[in-house]
Amino acid sequence: AFRGTAAYGAFVAVFRAFVADVIVPVVGEGVAYQCPPTLRLHFPGPRALGAPHRDGDYDGHTGQEINFWVPLTRAVGTSSLYVESAPGADDAAPLDLHYGDCYRFDGEHCKHHTVANATGATRVSLDFRCIPLSLYEDRFGGRIGSYPAETTAAACGDRKVLERKGALFYRLLFSPLCALSSRRIPAPTGAITCSVSGLHQGLTQTTANNQLRNRTQTCIP
């Protein structure tokens, strides 16, 4: 029932536009991508969210996937995601990111996990996976892992609809435009500069008491 609401539709529309105008230029071509993204809340407490793993440990994943992790709050220390620097390095460390950052990594091969959140603050984040269309084969019934997937044809269509409507959350997302729209970053892992204020605006339509900050943060890989 929730997925039939206007609020959910608005959020997914913003996410698709984010993929079309931010993620596609980073990858350098169209993508098949997880939609909707996974929303995660890591509350303070004695328990971690899952165990160390690689996405490749689970059925339905392929070596062509790229993982993107988007914090909607400050993500630091034990509230953040721990990621290996390279496959098999066994050196997982917490990402230090702000709202407005987006981290790209090889989640198919690099272990990642969380630990018990001892920061006293709840971390909210989105994550999703994508595959360059030149490498994509739909072998799992329109899914990436266990997640529903679609291609950027839908994302570009939503971006055009938002442009016609002049929606406030679209203007928030793309003004100022992300620097990524004019350059390609070849590194397979690292933080990238982006504006996710539109994603925040879409999310607040379903989370009335959200107090997330509206800011853009630059991170150098």
Buried (B, 14 or more C-beta within 10 A) or exposed (E): EEEEEEBBBBBBBBBBBBBBBBBBBBBEEBBBBBBBBEBBEBEBEEEBBEEBEBBBEEEBBBEBBBBBBBBBBBBBBBBBBBBBEEEEEEEBEBBBBBBBBBBBBBBBBBBBBBBEBEBEBEBBBBBBBBBBBEEBEEEBEEBBBEBEBBBBEBBBBBBEBBEEEEBEBBBBBBEEEBBBEEEEBEEEBEBBBBBBBBBBBBBBBBBEEBEBEBEBBEBEE
